Amino acid sequence: MPEKRPVRRSSKAEQTRSGIVDAAMSLFRTGGYDATTMRAIADEAGVSLGSAYYYFSGKEELVQAFYDQIQVEHAVAAETAYDTVVFADRLRGAMDSFLDVAGPFHDFGGQFFRNAADPRSPLSPFSEQSMPAREASTALFRRVVEGSDLKVAPALRDELPELLWLLHMGVVLFWVHDDSDGQRRTRGLVAGIVPLVDRAVRLTRLPLVRGLVDDAMAVARQLRTS
């Protein structure tokens, strides 16, 4: 059986695809996710309905494309966080850079959160459809750990990027509900929680705590494989 090659899109196709995503995000922000139709998105993007469906099977896939787009922009914005080896500074930089990138879409975040909160929804960050964005985000936090001055047991080091991603999801949830100017409360949360995470992770090197961590990692691995 011949090997399946990845589809290469032309620059024009990429522009059309990007235009459809931008149109969808604009309509989701102004009219709401549920009320926006694929026809309205196509009209906003200046393409036919058939073209819109050629690139995206529906609104859920458009949101997945938005997730992917945000992850790419977050990865670029987080680059400056790796200029230091100090773990706390790298983590703070990575989390703050997400708030910078996601800031313009804060109102939109509230529109689709009730759909994303449903564990059966393809919009859930834990869904199979969200796996590419989830893995990209986890890879970013893996880079935060690697090259830092953090010294922890190998078992915890392997699990830490995913644990940091879960922490990131908690911050995103807080951010969605944060109606303060510029979401300053979320930035305050990040500023306060990063030093706590840094200290807690470093404490795992103590013999007594290390045993508890090993037990916790064993439970996590069991849950993952069951």
Secondary structure as a PSIPRED ss2 file (coil, helix, strand):
# PSIPRED VFORMAT (PSIPRED V4.0)

   1 M C   1.000  0.000  0.000
   2 P C   1.000  0.000  0.000
   3 E C   1.000  0.000  0.000
   4 K C   1.000  0.000  0.000
   5 R C   1.000  0.000  0.000
   6 P C   1.000  0.000  0.000
   7 V C   1.000  0.000  0.000
   8 R C   1.000  0.000  0.000
   9 R C   1.000  0.000  0.000
  10 S C   1.000  0.000  0.000
  11 S H   0.000  1.000  0.000
  12 K H   0.000  1.000  0.000
  13 A H   0.000  1.000  0.000
  14 E H   0.000  1.000  0.000
  15 Q H   0.000  1.000  0.000
  16 T H   0.000  1.000  0.000
  17 R H   0.000  1.000  0.000
  18 S H   0.000  1.000  0.000
  19 G H   0.000  1.000  0.000
  20 I H   0.000  1.000  0.000
  21 V H   0.000  1.000  0.000
  22 D H   0.000  1.000  0.000
  23 A H   0.000  1.000  0.000
  24 A H   0.000  1.000  0.000
  25 M H   0.000  1.000  0.000
  26 S H   0.000  1.000  0.000
  27 L H   0.000  1.000  0.000
  28 F H   0.000  1.000  0.000
  29 R H   0.000  1.000  0.000
  30 T H   0.000  1.000  0.000
  31 G H   0.000  1.000  0.000
  32 G C   1.000  0.000  0.000
  33 Y C   1.000  0.000  0.000
  34 D C   1.000  0.000  0.000
  35 A C   1.000  0.000  0.000
  36 T C   1.000  0.000  0.000
  37 T C   1.000  0.000  0.000
  38 M H   0.000  1.000  0.000
  39 R H   0.000  1.000  0.000
  40 A H   0.000  1.000  0.000
  41 I H   0.000  1.000  0.000
  42 A H   0.000  1.000  0.000
  43 D H   0.000  1.000  0.000
  44 E H   0.000  1.000  0.000
  45 A H   0.000  1.000  0.000
  46 G C   1.000  0.000  0.000
  47 V C   1.000  0.000  0.000
  48 S C   1.000  0.000  0.000
  49 L H   0.000  1.000  0.000
  50 G H   0.000  1.000  0.000
  51 S H   0.000  1.000  0.000
  52 A H   0.000  1.000  0.000
  53 Y H   0.000  1.000  0.000
  54 Y H   0.000  1.000  0.000
  55 Y H   0.000  1.000  0.000
  56 F C   1.000  0.000  0.000
  57 S C   1.000  0.000  0.000
  58 G C   1.000  0.000  0.000
  59 K H   0.000  1.000  0.000
  60 E H   0.000  1.000  0.000
  61 E H   0.000  1.000  0.000
  62 L H   0.000  1.000  0.000
  63 V H   0.000  1.000  0.000
  64 Q H   0.000  1.000  0.000
  65 A H   0.000  1.000  0.000
  66 F H   0.000  1.000  0.000
  67 Y H   0.000  1.000  0.000
  68 D H   0.000  1.000  0.000
  69 Q H   0.000  1.000  0.000
  70 I H   0.000  1.000  0.000
  71 Q H   0.000  1.000  0.000
  72 V H   0.000  1.000  0.000
  73 E H   0.000  1.000  0.000
  74 H H   0.000  1.000  0.000
  75 A H   0.000  1.000  0.000
  76 V H   0.000  1.000  0.000
  77 A H   0.000  1.000  0.000
  78 A H   0.000  1.000  0.000
  79 E H   0.000  1.000  0.000
  80 T H   0.000  1.000  0.000
  81 A H   0.000  1.000  0.000
  82 Y H   0.000  1.000  0.000
  83 D H   0.000  1.000  0.000
  84 T C   1.000  0.000  0.000
  85 V C   1.000  0.000  0.000
  86 V C   1.000  0.000  0.000
  87 F H   0.000  1.000  0.000
  88 A H   0.000  1.000  0.000
  89 D H   0.000  1.000  0.000
  90 R H   0.000  1.000  0.000
  91 L H   0.000  1.000  0.000
  92 R H   0.000  1.000  0.000
  93 G H   0.000  1.000  0.000
  94 A H   0.000  1.000  0.000
  95 M H   0.000  1.000  0.000
  96 D H   0.000  1.000  0.000
  97 S H   0.000  1.000  0.000
  98 F H   0.000  1.000  0.000
  99 L H   0.000  1.000  0.000
 100 D H   0.000  1.000  0.000
 101 V H   0.000  1.000  0.000
 102 A H   0.000  1.000  0.000
 103 G H   0.000  1.000  0.000
 104 P H   0.000  1.000  0.000
 105 F H   0.000  1.000  0.000
 106 H H   0.000  1.000  0.000
 107 D H   0.000  1.000  0.000
 108 F H   0.000  1.000  0.000
 109 G H   0.000  1.000  0.000
 110 G H   0.000  1.000  0.000
 111 Q H   0.000  1.000  0.000
 112 F H   0.000  1.000  0.000
 113 F H   0.000  1.000  0.000
 114 R H   0.000  1.000  0.000
 115 N H   0.000  1.000  0.000
 116 A H   0.000  1.000  0.000
 117 A C   1.000  0.000  0.000
 118 D C   1.000  0.000  0.000
 119 P C   1.000  0.000  0.000
 120 R C   1.000  0.000  0.000
 121 S C   1.000  0.000  0.000
 122 P C   1.000  0.000  0.000
 123 L C   1.000  0.000  0.000
 124 S C   1.000  0.000  0.000
 125 P C   1.000  0.000  0.000
 126 F C   1.000  0.000  0.000
 127 S C   1.000  0.000  0.000
 128 E C   1.000  0.000  0.000
 129 Q C   1.000  0.000  0.000
 130 S C   1.000  0.000  0.000
 131 M H   0.000  1.000  0.000
 132 P H   0.000  1.000  0.000
 133 A H   0.000  1.000  0.000
 134 R H   0.000  1.000  0.000
 135 E H   0.000  1.000  0.000
 136 A H   0.000  1.000  0.000
 137 S H   0.000  1.000  0.000
 138 T H   0.000  1.000  0.000
 139 A H   0.000  1.000  0.000
 140 L H   0.000  1.000  0.000
 141 F H   0.000  1.000  0.000
 142 R H   0.000  1.000  0.000
 143 R H   0.000  1.000  0.000
 144 V H   0.000  1.000  0.000
 145 V H   0.000  1.000  0.000
 146 E C   1.000  0.000  0.000
 147 G C   1.000  0.000  0.000
 148 S C   1.000  0.000  0.000
 149 D C   1.000  0.000  0.000
 150 L C   1.000  0.000  0.000
 151 K C   1.000  0.000  0.000
 152 V C   1.000  0.000  0.000
 153 A C   1.000  0.000  0.000
 154 P H   0.000  1.000  0.000
 155 A H   0.000  1.000  0.000
 156 L H   0.000  1.000  0.000
 157 R H   0.000  1.000  0.000
 158 D H   0.000  1.000  0.000
 159 E H   0.000  1.000  0.000
 160 L H   0.000  1.000  0.000
 161 P H   0.000  1.000  0.000
 162 E H   0.000  1.000  0.000
 163 L H   0.000  1.000  0.000
 164 L H   0.000  1.000  0.000
 165 W H   0.000  1.000  0.000
 166 L H   0.000  1.000  0.000
 167 L H   0.000  1.000  0.000
 168 H H   0.000  1.000  0.000
 169 M H   0.000  1.000  0.000
 170 G H   0.000  1.000  0.000
 171 V H   0.000  1.000  0.000
 172 V H   0.000  1.000  0.000
 173 L H   0.000  1.000  0.000
 174 F H   0.000  1.000  0.000
 175 W H   0.000  1.000  0.000
 176 V H   0.000  1.000  0.000
 177 H H   0.000  1.000  0.000
 178 D C   1.000  0.000  0.000
 179 D C   1.000  0.000  0.000
 180 S C   1.000  0.000  0.000
 181 D H   0.000  1.000  0.000
 182 G H   0.000  1.000  0.000
 183 Q H   0.000  1.000  0.000
 184 R H   0.000  1.000  0.000
 185 R H   0.000  1.000  0.000
 186 T H   0.000  1.000  0.000
 187 R H   0.000  1.000  0.000
 188 G H   0.000  1.000  0.000
 189 L H   0.000  1.000  0.000
 190 V H   0.000  1.000  0.000
 191 A H   0.000  1.000  0.000
 192 G H   0.000  1.000  0.000
 193 I H   0.000  1.000  0.000
 194 V H   0.000  1.000  0.000
 195 P H   0.000  1.000  0.000
 196 L H   0.000  1.000  0.000
 197 V H   0.000  1.000  0.000
 198 D H   0.000  1.000  0.000
 199 R H   0.000  1.000  0.000
 200 A H   0.000  1.000  0.000
 201 V H   0.000  1.000  0.000
 202 R H   0.000  1.000  0.000
 203 L H   0.000  1.000  0.000
 204 T C   1.000  0.000  0.000
 205 R C   1.000  0.000  0.000
 206 L C   1.000  0.000  0.000
 207 P H   0.000  1.000  0.000
 208 L H   0.000  1.000  0.000
 209 V H   0.000  1.000  0.000
 210 R H   0.000  1.000  0.000
 211 G H   0.000  1.000  0.000
 212 L H   0.000  1.000  0.000
 213 V H   0.000  1.000  0.000
 214 D H   0.000  1.000  0.000
 215 D H   0.000  1.000  0.000
 216 A H   0.000  1.000  0.000
 217 M H   0.000  1.000  0.000
 218 A H   0.000  1.000  0.000
 219 V H   0.000  1.000  0.000
 220 A H   0.000  1.000  0.000
 221 R H   0.000  1.000  0.000
 222 Q H   0.000  1.000  0.000
 223 L H   0.000  1.000  0.000
 224 R H   0.000  1.000  0.000
 225 T H   0.000  1.000  0.000
 226 S C   1.000  0.000  0.000
